[in-house]
């Protein structure tokens, strides 16, 4: 076994990340050139802190998307001779194949660098969709609660406050525990959490296309078919075409994240609806004879997007930390999952001798969450200026 020099290791890392860096440069150039058309995001280009956050978020997003096509080792491949190998270690197998672990090997002889990049794919596959589901649920309940008020607002607000009073980490671990996971509770909760946003979208589409009945009926029919197909496959694993399916463990994580984050989103959306329902454009819509669902979905919600985008960035970082904690405590999606939390947990036992095993995924997790927080802060500053 030989070792690369520091410069050779850095050069190999840059070469391995070449497609990511090239795509990142193209995207940043597009953001700068189209900043006038990108609204709030375009304004971030004038904020140095926001640009740092945007670069970090785009980098890890591209890594998560392109990781399977990068010239890396298999993140699950175990090479006995490379157990706890130091960064830059290179091994030539008897058949002449050369294996290089740019950031070293872990306790099972797997490539730390490849697993760190594959962990970004795990985060990208779970955190954004789970956070988006929580937002859909919070919006579906928060808009009518803030606009109509009354008994519905009181009832949903009481449930949200009750959930917020429960320790978040404890509730999260309870929902993903093996006992709950093996019961019918996750499937029932998932059905409710998926169906409510679908009903809200139905109401939004109906309100938007109400004056065009033929087009409205066609769009609503297509939406119902697609929604029923997705819910059947994702929630009940009963897709008749056999195309849509979701691992029960991942579904449980989705349910837990949405269930925990939805109450906070509900309060934000409810407050925005209560504040905006008295604005002039809402009164103008009422004068035109628009219905309440049109006003909520197409007048109030678009004007609350600034605060919601900022909070979504923060909540995405919070969700990433929750997923990391889940993997750290051994509740990951699969035992060999390369997610950052599991990798940190595996490497912490040898921190004093081989710190690179845990430090690399920890830095990945920190940099991604830091990027989201910096981007959210910049977006908040720009939204306040507007």
Kinemage of the C-alpha trace (Angstrom):
@kinemage 1
@onewidth
@group {chain A} dominant
@subgroup {mainchain}
@vectorlist {calphas} color= white
{ca unk a 1} P 0.000 0.000 0.000
{ca unk a 2} L 1.292 3.484 -0.924
{ca unk a 3} L 0.173 7.019 -0.101
{ca unk a 4} L -0.406 9.993 -2.357
{ca unk a 5} L 1.050 13.349 -1.427
{ca unk a 6} L -1.247 16.097 -0.206
{ca unk a 7} L -1.150 17.913 -3.552
{ca unk a 8} L -1.825 14.687 -5.443
{ca unk a 9} L -4.779 13.920 -3.167
{ca unk a 10} L -6.256 17.404 -3.581
{ca unk a 11} L -5.797 17.235 -7.347
{ca unk a 12} L -7.504 13.836 -7.490
{ca unk a 13} L -10.427 15.140 -5.419
{ca unk a 14} L -10.857 18.124 -7.756
{ca unk a 15} L -10.646 15.806 -10.769
{ca unk a 16} L -13.250 13.458 -9.285
{ca unk a 17} L -15.556 16.407 -8.646
{ca unk a 18} L -14.949 17.884 -12.094
{ca unk a 19} L -18.494 17.367 -13.432
{ca unk a 20} L -19.952 18.849 -10.245
{ca unk a 21} L -17.687 21.893 -10.346
{ca unk a 22} L -18.397 22.459 -14.044
{ca unk a 23} L -22.156 22.247 -13.512
{ca unk a 24} L -21.843 24.538 -10.479
{ca unk a 25} L -20.033 27.162 -12.537
{ca unk a 26} L -22.709 27.041 -15.247
{ca unk a 27} L -25.520 27.373 -12.705
{ca unk a 28} L -23.881 30.276 -10.889
{ca unk a 29} L -23.286 32.066 -14.188
{ca unk a 30} L -26.936 31.538 -15.110
{ca unk a 31} L -28.070 32.895 -11.723
{ca unk a 32} L -25.950 36.027 -12.173
{ca unk a 33} L -27.056 36.611 -15.772
{ca unk a 34} L -30.750 36.014 -15.009
{ca unk a 35} L -30.796 37.703 -11.615
{ca unk a 36} L -33.374 40.261 -12.736
{ca unk a 37} L -35.795 37.483 -13.647
{ca unk a 38} L -35.240 35.304 -10.580
{ca unk a 39} L -36.948 37.624 -8.142
{ca unk a 40} L -35.854 37.169 -4.543
{ca unk a 41} L -33.193 34.598 -5.411
{ca unk a 42} L -31.666 36.937 -7.976
{ca unk a 43} L -31.223 39.635 -5.341
{ca unk a 44} L -29.008 37.269 -3.343
{ca unk a 45} L -26.259 37.676 -5.948
{ca unk a 46} L -25.484 41.066 -4.448
{ca unk a 47} L -25.075 39.618 -0.957
{ca unk a 48} L -21.661 37.959 -0.324
{ca unk a 49} L -22.987 35.857 2.559
{ca unk a 50} L -25.942 34.757 0.483
{ca unk a 51} L -23.668 33.798 -2.407
{ca unk a 52} L -21.580 31.613 -0.118
{ca unk a 53} L -24.740 29.899 1.056
{ca unk a 54} L -25.995 29.494 -2.510
{ca unk a 55} L -22.687 27.964 -3.624
{ca unk a 56} L -22.746 25.442 -0.763
{ca unk a 57} L -26.371 24.477 -1.359
{ca unk a 58} L -25.924 24.129 -5.132
{ca unk a 59} L -22.695 22.175 -4.655
{ca unk a 60} L -24.253 19.552 -2.396
{ca unk a 61} L -27.380 19.434 -4.507
{ca unk a 62} L -25.305 18.674 -7.598
{ca unk a 63} L -23.220 16.139 -5.684
{ca unk a 64} L -26.383 14.357 -4.604
{ca unk a 65} L -27.672 14.265 -8.180
{ca unk a 66} L -24.415 13.348 -9.913
{ca unk a 67} L -22.806 11.065 -7.295
{ca unk a 68} L -23.804 7.803 -9.073
{ca unk a 69} L -22.022 8.975 -12.252
{ca unk a 70} L -18.822 10.289 -10.679
{ca unk a 71} L -15.628 8.253 -11.064
{ca unk a 72} L -15.602 6.974 -7.493
{ca unk a 73} L -15.340 3.674 -5.679
{ca unk a 74} L -18.505 1.777 -4.828
{ca unk a 75} L -19.565 3.202 -1.418
{ca unk a 76} L -20.533 -0.326 -0.295
{ca unk a 77} L -17.347 -2.040 -1.531
{ca unk a 78} L -15.293 -3.498 1.344
{ca unk a 79} L -11.564 -3.980 0.856
{ca unk a 80} L -9.991 -5.721 3.846
{ca unk a 81} L -6.523 -4.255 3.257
{ca unk a 82} L -7.965 -0.708 3.346
{ca unk a 83} L -9.542 -0.880 6.809
{ca unk a 84} L -8.936 2.439 8.591
{ca unk a 85} L -6.656 3.487 5.730
{ca unk a 86} L -5.360 7.052 5.924
{ca unk a 87} L -6.319 9.697 3.325
{ca unk a 88} L -4.544 9.235 0.021
{ca unk a 89} L -3.973 5.495 0.479
{ca unk a 90} L -3.489 3.546 -2.742
{ca unk a 91} L -3.611 -0.238 -3.134
{ca unk a 92} L -2.801 -2.349 -6.203
{ca unk a 93} L -4.716 -5.627 -6.214
{ca unk a 94} L -3.186 -8.869 -7.549
{ca unk a 95} L -5.161 -8.497 -10.797
{ca unk a 96} L -3.524 -5.115 -11.401
{ca unk a 97} L -6.540 -2.998 -10.405
{ca unk a 98} L -5.565 0.110 -8.437
{ca unk a 99} L -7.837 1.358 -5.652
{ca unk a 100} L -7.330 4.833 -4.234
{ca unk a 101} L -9.130 6.055 -1.113
{ca unk a 102} L -8.734 9.825 -1.384
{ca unk a 103} L -10.073 10.505 2.118
{ca unk a 104} L -9.185 7.159 3.639
{ca unk a 105} L -11.106 4.020 4.539
{ca unk a 106} L -13.526 3.247 7.354
{ca unk a 107} L -13.642 0.391 9.856
{ca unk a 108} L -14.993 -1.999 7.194
{ca unk a 109} L -12.596 -0.949 4.457
{ca unk a 110} L -15.067 1.250 2.542
{ca unk a 111} L -14.107 4.480 0.787
{ca unk a 112} L -14.881 7.453 3.068
{ca unk a 113} L -14.881 9.910 0.157
{ca unk a 114} L -17.329 7.856 -1.928
{ca unk a 115} L -19.606 7.342 1.072
{ca unk a 116} L -19.566 11.046 1.923
{ca unk a 117} L -20.699 11.952 -1.586
{ca unk a 118} L -23.271 9.149 -1.669
{ca unk a 119} L -24.595 10.473 1.650
{ca unk a 120} L -25.529 13.703 -0.121
{ca unk a 121} L -27.766 11.634 -2.382
{ca unk a 122} L -29.470 10.136 0.684
{ca unk a 123} L -30.150 13.627 2.046
{ca unk a 124} L -31.371 14.934 -1.301
{ca unk a 125} L -33.728 11.976 -1.740
{ca unk a 126} L -35.416 12.409 1.653
{ca unk a 127} L -35.016 15.892 3.159
{ca unk a 128} L -36.454 18.164 0.394
{ca unk a 129} L -39.495 15.972 -0.418
{ca unk a 130} L -40.221 15.435 3.291
{ca unk a 131} L -39.945 19.152 4.028
{ca unk a 132} L -42.128 19.911 0.979
{ca unk a 133} L -44.779 17.484 2.260
{ca unk a 134} L -44.737 19.243 5.628
{ca unk a 135} L -45.187 22.567 3.859
{ca unk a 136} L -48.048 21.295 1.757
{ca unk a 137} L -49.805 20.056 4.885
{ca unk a 138} L -49.123 23.266 6.815
{ca unk a 139} L -50.386 25.409 3.941
{ca unk a 140} L -53.473 23.236 3.410
{ca unk a 141} L -54.496 23.755 7.048
{ca unk a 142} L -53.000 27.189 7.765
{ca unk a 143} L -54.602 29.137 4.917
{ca unk a 144} L -58.259 28.307 5.711
{ca unk a 145} L -57.595 28.585 9.444
{ca unk a 146} L -56.162 32.100 9.092
{ca unk a 147} L -58.674 33.264 6.501
{ca unk a 148} L -61.889 31.873 7.968
{ca unk a 149} L -60.968 31.705 11.678
{ca unk a 150} L -63.727 30.375 13.905
{ca unk a 151} L -64.085 26.813 15.176
{ca unk a 152} L -61.805 25.305 12.500
{ca unk a 153} L -58.987 27.662 13.451
{ca unk a 154} L -59.454 26.896 17.140
{ca unk a 155} L -59.504 23.114 16.666
{ca unk a 156} L -56.504 22.883 14.321
{ca unk a 157} L -54.582 25.459 16.360
{ca unk a 158} L -55.126 23.427 19.521
{ca unk a 159} L -53.777 20.260 17.860
{ca unk a 160} L -50.771 22.169 16.479
{ca unk a 161} L -49.949 23.675 19.870
{ca unk a 162} L -50.288 20.267 21.522
{ca unk a 163} L -47.795 18.770 19.070
{ca unk a 164} L -45.397 21.691 19.482
{ca unk a 165} L -45.421 21.210 23.263
{ca unk a 166} L -44.033 17.684 22.865
{ca unk a 167} L -40.207 17.275 22.757
{ca unk a 168} L -39.346 17.185 19.056
{ca unk a 169} L -36.456 14.712 19.161
{ca unk a 170} L -38.381 12.333 21.410
{ca unk a 171} L -41.430 12.498 19.148
{ca unk a 172} L -39.278 11.923 16.084
{ca unk a 173} L -37.579 8.864 17.587
{ca unk a 174} L -40.949 7.528 18.737
{ca unk a 175} L -42.377 7.710 15.228
{ca unk a 176} L -39.401 5.901 13.657
{ca unk a 177} L -39.009 3.277 16.381
{ca unk a 178} L -39.244 -0.365 15.192
{ca unk a 179} L -42.419 -0.993 17.199
{ca unk a 180} L -44.300 1.880 15.568
{ca unk a 181} L -42.739 1.190 12.182
{ca unk a 182} L -44.060 -2.381 12.146
{ca unk a 183} L -47.594 -1.306 13.041
{ca unk a 184} L -50.283 0.164 10.784
{ca unk a 185} L -49.826 3.637 12.306
{ca unk a 186} L -47.344 4.964 9.673
{ca unk a 187} L -49.550 3.908 6.748
{ca unk a 188} L -52.636 5.513 8.300
{ca unk a 189} L -50.790 8.729 9.088
{ca unk a 190} L -49.251 8.776 5.613
{ca unk a 191} L -52.672 8.434 4.011
{ca unk a 192} L -53.939 11.479 5.917
{ca unk a 193} L -50.764 13.494 5.331
{ca unk a 194} L -50.839 12.828 1.579
{ca unk a 195} L -54.585 13.158 1.035
{ca unk a 196} L -55.011 16.553 2.745
{ca unk a 197} L -52.567 18.372 0.401
{ca unk a 198} L -54.233 16.661 -2.572
{ca unk a 199} L -57.625 17.999 -1.478
{ca unk a 200} L -56.119 21.457 -1.099
{ca unk a 201} L -54.643 21.312 -4.603
{ca unk a 202} L -57.997 20.191 -5.941
{ca unk a 203} L -59.633 23.230 -4.370
{ca unk a 204} L -56.909 25.512 -5.746
{ca unk a 205} L -57.246 24.138 -9.304
{ca unk a 206} L -61.029 24.305 -9.146
{ca unk a 207} L -60.925 27.943 -8.000
{ca unk a 208} L -58.440 28.907 -10.712
{ca unk a 209} L -60.301 27.261 -13.607
{ca unk a 210} L -63.844 27.754 -12.356
{ca unk a 211} L -64.751 30.050 -15.255
{ca unk a 212} L -63.649 27.406 -17.808
{ca unk a 213} L -65.712 24.309 -16.895
{ca unk a 214} L -64.528 22.062 -19.728
{ca unk a 215} L -60.855 22.712 -19.077
{ca unk a 216} L -61.398 22.543 -15.316
{ca unk a 217} L -63.049 19.134 -15.475
{ca unk a 218} L -60.265 17.752 -17.675
{ca unk a 219} L -57.494 19.035 -15.398
{ca unk a 220} L -59.284 17.882 -12.234
{ca unk a 221} L -59.876 14.444 -13.710
{ca unk a 222} L -56.214 14.049 -14.669
{ca unk a 223} L -55.118 15.307 -11.276
{ca unk a 224} L -57.389 12.842 -9.439
{ca unk a 225} L -56.077 9.923 -11.474
{ca unk a 226} L -52.432 10.882 -10.936
{ca unk a 227} L -52.966 11.630 -7.233
{ca unk a 228} L -54.770 8.330 -6.632
{ca unk a 229} L -52.012 6.472 -8.495
{ca unk a 230} L -49.243 8.135 -6.464
{ca unk a 231} L -50.996 7.658 -3.112
{ca unk a 232} L -51.692 3.990 -3.891
{ca unk a 233} L -48.061 3.350 -4.782
{ca unk a 234} L -46.336 5.494 -2.177
{ca unk a 235} L -48.560 4.917 0.842
{ca unk a 236} L -50.019 1.453 0.291
{ca unk a 237} L -47.439 -0.023 -2.123
{ca unk a 238} L -50.356 -1.020 -4.359
{ca unk a 239} L -49.498 0.595 -7.680
{ca unk a 240} L -51.323 -1.483 -10.341
{ca unk a 241} L -48.612 -0.599 -12.873
{ca unk a 242} L -45.783 -1.542 -10.524
{ca unk a 243} L -43.940 1.711 -11.205
{ca unk a 244} L -44.374 3.746 -8.010
{ca unk a 245} L -43.126 2.236 -4.785
{ca unk a 246} L -41.514 3.511 -1.592
{ca unk a 247} L -39.568 1.606 1.010
{ca unk a 248} L -41.594 1.424 4.267
{ca unk a 249} L -38.635 2.794 6.243
{ca unk a 250} L -38.393 5.849 3.985
{ca unk a 251} L -42.162 6.330 4.147
{ca unk a 252} L -41.913 6.294 7.931
{ca unk a 253} L -39.244 8.985 7.827
{ca unk a 254} L -41.433 11.083 5.512
{ca unk a 255} L -44.355 10.760 7.919
{ca unk a 256} L -42.222 11.649 10.934
{ca unk a 257} L -40.678 14.743 9.300
{ca unk a 258} L -44.033 16.010 7.984
{ca unk a 259} L -45.796 15.337 11.274
{ca unk a 260} L -43.167 17.228 13.266
{ca unk a 261} L -42.693 20.204 10.917
{ca unk a 262} L -46.300 20.763 9.806
{ca unk a 263} L -47.492 22.466 13.055
{ca unk a 264} L -44.820 25.172 12.790
{ca unk a 265} L -45.581 25.728 9.109
{ca unk a 266} L -49.274 25.902 9.992
{ca unk a 267} L -48.649 28.731 12.458
{ca unk a 268} L -46.536 30.683 9.953
{ca unk a 269} L -49.108 30.345 7.163
{ca unk a 270} L -52.001 31.066 9.510
{ca unk a 271} L -50.335 34.284 10.696
{ca unk a 272} L -49.614 35.355 7.114
{ca unk a 273} L -53.227 34.692 6.082
{ca unk a 274} L -54.591 36.688 9.026
{ca unk a 275} L -52.283 39.583 8.142
{ca unk a 276} L -52.896 39.604 4.388
{ca unk a 277} L -56.643 39.000 4.293
{ca unk a 278} L -57.327 42.693 4.938
{ca unk a 279} L -55.034 43.980 2.159
{ca unk a 280} L -56.350 46.036 -0.752
{ca unk a 281} L -55.795 43.352 -3.376
{ca unk a 282} L -57.920 40.941 -1.327
{ca unk a 283} L -60.707 43.520 -1.136
{ca unk a 284} L -60.388 44.045 -4.882
{ca unk a 285} L -60.769 40.304 -5.456
{ca unk a 286} L -63.853 40.263 -3.262
{ca unk a 287} L -65.250 43.140 -5.291
{ca unk a 288} L -64.701 41.126 -8.484
{ca unk a 289} L -66.754 38.335 -6.940
{ca unk a 290} L -63.904 35.862 -6.407
{ca unk a 291} L -64.531 32.981 -4.010
{ca unk a 292} L -62.608 32.388 -0.763
{ca unk a 293} L -60.486 29.540 -2.134
{ca unk a 294} L -59.375 31.652 -5.095
{ca unk a 295} L -58.421 34.472 -2.744
{ca unk a 296} L -56.515 32.158 -0.402
{ca unk a 297} L -54.653 30.222 -3.091
{ca unk a 298} L -54.073 32.875 -5.758
{ca unk a 299} L -54.011 36.171 -3.853
{ca unk a 300} L -52.802 35.546 -0.293
{ca unk a 301} L -50.427 32.612 -0.784
{ca unk a 302} L -48.314 34.183 -3.588
{ca unk a 303} L -47.860 37.325 -1.498
{ca unk a 304} L -46.630 35.269 1.454
{ca unk a 305} L -44.026 33.391 -0.575
{ca unk a 306} L -41.050 35.439 0.667
{ca unk a 307} L -41.417 34.386 4.296
{ca unk a 308} L -42.259 30.828 3.276
{ca unk a 309} L -39.168 30.463 1.055
{ca unk a 310} L -36.918 31.706 3.861
{ca unk a 311} L -38.491 29.357 6.387
{ca unk a 312} L -38.295 26.446 3.936
{ca unk a 313} L -34.498 26.862 3.688
{ca unk a 314} L -34.194 26.862 7.465
{ca unk a 315} L -36.554 23.925 7.816
{ca unk a 316} L -34.646 21.964 5.199
{ca unk a 317} L -31.490 22.377 7.272
{ca unk a 318} L -33.378 21.360 10.390
{ca unk a 319} L -34.700 18.281 8.591
{ca unk a 320} L -31.171 17.388 7.502
{ca unk a 321} L -30.013 17.543 11.118
{ca unk a 322} L -32.928 15.344 12.182
{ca unk a 323} L -32.010 12.776 9.528
{ca unk a 324} L -28.406 12.894 10.691
{ca unk a 325} L -29.506 12.291 14.280
{ca unk a 326} L -31.691 9.427 13.073
{ca unk a 327} L -28.741 7.729 11.388
{ca unk a 328} L -26.411 8.479 14.312
{ca unk a 329} L -28.670 6.594 16.720
{ca unk a 330} L -28.920 3.570 14.446
{ca unk a 331} L -32.353 4.259 12.964
{ca unk a 332} L -31.143 4.806 9.401
{ca unk a 333} L -32.947 3.684 6.298
{ca unk a 334} L -30.747 0.578 5.961
{ca unk a 335} L -27.837 -0.847 7.988
{ca unk a 336} L -25.297 -0.096 5.235
{ca unk a 337} L -26.737 3.300 4.318
{ca unk a 338} L -23.984 5.843 3.539
{ca unk a 339} L -25.986 8.656 5.143
{ca unk a 340} L -23.868 11.112 7.087
{ca unk a 341} L -25.367 10.350 10.509
{ca unk a 342} L -24.628 6.628 10.294
{ca unk a 343} L -21.102 7.273 9.037
{ca unk a 344} L -20.397 9.665 11.904
{ca unk a 345} L -21.699 7.104 14.386
{ca unk a 346} L -19.478 4.367 12.936
{ca unk a 347} L -16.391 6.555 13.042
{ca unk a 348} L -16.822 8.151 16.472
{ca unk a 349} L -15.464 5.043 18.254
{ca unk a 350} L -12.058 5.576 16.620
{ca unk a 351} L -11.964 9.361 16.751
{ca unk a 352} L -8.740 9.439 18.774
{ca unk a 353} L -6.876 7.205 16.276
{ca unk a 354} L -8.544 7.682 12.876
{ca unk a 355} L -10.499 10.946 13.060
{ca unk a 356} L -11.029 11.177 9.279
{ca unk a 357} L -13.762 8.502 9.366
{ca unk a 358} L -16.136 10.729 11.363
{ca unk a 359} L -14.757 14.182 10.545
{ca unk a 360} L -15.400 13.947 6.781
{ca unk a 361} L -19.167 13.237 6.980
{ca unk a 362} L -19.479 15.696 9.872
{ca unk a 363} L -17.965 18.461 7.732
{ca unk a 364} L -20.318 17.519 4.882
{ca unk a 365} L -23.342 17.799 7.172
{ca unk a 366} L -22.153 21.062 8.713
{ca unk a 367} L -21.341 22.699 5.362
{ca unk a 368} L -24.718 21.800 3.847
{ca unk a 369} L -26.722 23.053 6.827
{ca unk a 370} L -24.505 26.151 7.043
{ca unk a 371} L -25.187 26.888 3.385
{ca unk a 372} L -28.935 26.628 3.940
{ca unk a 373} L -28.765 28.938 6.957
{ca unk a 374} L -26.645 31.533 5.141
{ca unk a 375} L -28.956 31.436 2.136
{ca unk a 376} L -32.018 31.781 4.371
{ca unk a 377} L -30.521 34.781 6.178
{ca unk a 378} L -29.715 36.479 2.879
{ca unk a 379} L -33.203 35.796 1.550
{ca unk a 380} L -34.696 37.224 4.730
{ca unk a 381} L -32.647 40.424 4.390
{ca unk a 382} L -33.650 40.840 0.759
{ca unk a 383} L -37.328 40.174 1.500
{ca unk a 384} L -37.298 42.859 4.218
{ca unk a 385} L -35.861 45.353 1.736
{ca unk a 386} L -38.661 44.596 -0.701
